[in-house]
Amino acid sequence: MAGPSRDLLGTDVFDEAVRSTCDVASHCKRYAISVGYWKDPYIEYFVSHPKERKAPEISRGYYARVQGVGRLLKAFLEKTKCNCQIINLGAGMDTLFWKLKDENLLPMKYFEIDFPSIVSRKIHYIKSKPPLSKPIMESHSGETLLIDAHGLDSSRYAIIGGDLRDLPRLEEKLKKCHMDPDLPTLLMTECVLIYMTTEHSTCLIKWVGGMFRSAMFINYEQVNMADRFGQIMIENLQSKQCELVGADACRSLDTQKERFLIHGWETVNALDMLKVYQSLPPDDIKRIEALEFLDEKEPFEQLMQHYCLCWAIKDSQNLGLADVTL
Ligand SMILES: C[S@@+](CC[C@H](N)C(=O)[O-])C[C@H]1O[C@@H](n2cnc3c(N)ncnc32)[C@H](O)[C@@H]1O
């Protein structure tokens, strides 16, 4: 495991590299959206158009991820009739809140958490761009909306600066923003847990399992990290000072599931992203495959076998969450 190496200014170099992954993800999404893989009218307010083109494998991978996570999310919203909350952990510049508002699918409250510097940046964009601030104002009722550089708390949307490895403080901040442990809750981590040690991610999973009576945890990230391709992925990131310290839990679909099962989650499913891609409606696949030419299928398939979608359920309120599937 990489220790907390600090530069001359005392900044944690490892955490800084992790924070920079937020920009990589946003640029890849913005590029795929600009080519027409899926629609997102809000991404342009958070990230400029990337200068270089991205490989079609990457955009197809993002498409499968957005569709896969979206299908699970919509099934959860349907089961709970939106009488629920969503907590997006390591949300980066995600635009889900705004898209759900447009679709009239807002949960009772939508929370986002990320490192304070990422949150400050997102709040700056929200404050300065009416297409982002207006939906928050429109969905707000009652008391004064709380906003400063490090957090924003409105009736339906809250964004909190914090560290997912510091659970007591995280819990305190969430409770201050009126997180309700009795409401069915959807937790999401997309490419986040692998940047935390397996010990830290397991504590997070255990904490969530103990906090909520009915919950679904959607985790999207790397898998099969022990094989040659996985090792190359790890080395590539290491060369950019970014250590995948949680790679242990990403050895296989079984290790992905294990950390939920040992901490009391009742049902856990995991699929590699090639399976998720192949489960998409044939018309969707036909449409996106016509967008950009892909030379060879094999590198794409290999890449997709190194990412997975895992969803875990606990359902003390018997809402039928175990039926949620792709
Ligand atoms: C690869 S980005 C993904 C962002 C977003 N989930 C998405 O898919 O677009 C990983 C995000 O997790 C955040 N993150 C990683 N470790 C974190 C921690 N310990 N506490 C808070 N945020 C963290 C990073 O700052 C970054 O925004």
Ligand as a Chemical Component Dictionary entry (heavy atoms), coordinates in Angstrom:
data_LIG
# 
_chem_comp.id                   LIG 
_chem_comp.type                 NON-POLYMER 
_chem_comp.pdbx_formal_charge   0 
_chem_comp.three_letter_code    LIG 
# 
loop_
_chem_comp_atom.comp_id 
_chem_comp_atom.atom_id 
_chem_comp_atom.alt_atom_id 
_chem_comp_atom.type_symbol 
_chem_comp_atom.charge 
_chem_comp_atom.model_Cartn_x 
_chem_comp_atom.model_Cartn_y 
_chem_comp_atom.model_Cartn_z 
_chem_comp_atom.pdbx_ordinal 
LIG C1  C1  C 0  -12.691 8.419  -11.124 1  
LIG S1  S1  S 1  -13.495 9.712  -10.283 2  
LIG C2  C2  C 0  -15.181 9.262  -10.542 3  
LIG C3  C3  C 0  -16.131 10.394 -10.364 4  
LIG C4  C4  C 0  -17.600 10.004 -10.599 5  
LIG N1  N1  N 0  -18.004 8.954  -9.686  6  
LIG C5  C5  C 0  -17.796 9.567  -12.017 7  
LIG O1  O1  O 0  -17.967 8.380  -12.261 8  
LIG O2  O2  O -1 -17.759 10.435 -12.895 9  
LIG C6  C6  C 0  -13.250 9.274  -8.554  10 
LIG C7  C7  C 0  -13.821 10.307 -7.604  11 
LIG O3  O3  O 0  -13.792 9.778  -6.269  12 
LIG C8  C8  C 0  -13.353 10.784 -5.395  13 
LIG N2  N2  N 0  -12.738 10.143 -4.226  14 
LIG C9  C9  C 0  -11.837 9.126  -4.230  15 
LIG N3  N3  N 0  -11.473 8.832  -2.966  16 
LIG C10 C10 C 0  -12.193 9.648  -2.156  17 
LIG C11 C11 C 0  -12.253 9.822  -0.728  18 
LIG N4  N4  N 0  -11.502 9.095  0.088   19 
LIG N5  N5  N 0  -13.084 10.756 -0.242  20 
LIG C12 C12 C 0  -13.850 11.521 -1.077  21 
LIG N6  N6  N 0  -13.832 11.399 -2.433  22 
LIG C13 C13 C 0  -13.002 10.483 -2.942  23 
LIG C14 C14 C 0  -12.336 11.567 -6.236  24 
LIG O4  O4  O 0  -12.073 12.851 -5.727  25 
LIG C15 C15 C 0  -13.014 11.597 -7.589  26 
LIG O5  O5  O 0  -13.875 12.700 -7.749  27 
# 
loop_
_chem_comp_bond.comp_id 
_chem_comp_bond.atom_id_1 
_chem_comp_bond.atom_id_2 
_chem_comp_bond.value_order 
_chem_comp_bond.pdbx_ordinal 
LIG C1  S1  SING 1  
LIG S1  C2  SING 2  
LIG S1  C6  SING 3  
LIG C2  C3  SING 4  
LIG C3  C4  SING 5  
LIG C4  N1  SING 6  
LIG C4  C5  SING 7  
LIG C5  O1  DOUB 8  
LIG C5  O2  SING 9  
LIG C6  C7  SING 10 
LIG C7  O3  SING 11 
LIG C7  C15 SING 12 
LIG O3  C8  SING 13 
LIG C8  N2  SING 14 
LIG C8  C14 SING 15 
LIG N2  C9  SING 16 
LIG N2  C13 SING 17 
LIG C9  N3  DOUB 18 
LIG N3  C10 SING 19 
LIG C10 C11 SING 20 
LIG C10 C13 DOUB 21 
LIG C11 N4  SING 22 
LIG C11 N5  DOUB 23 
LIG N5  C12 SING 24 
LIG C12 N6  DOUB 25 
LIG N6  C13 SING 26 
LIG C14 O4  SING 27 
LIG C14 C15 SING 28 
LIG C15 O5  SING 29 
# 
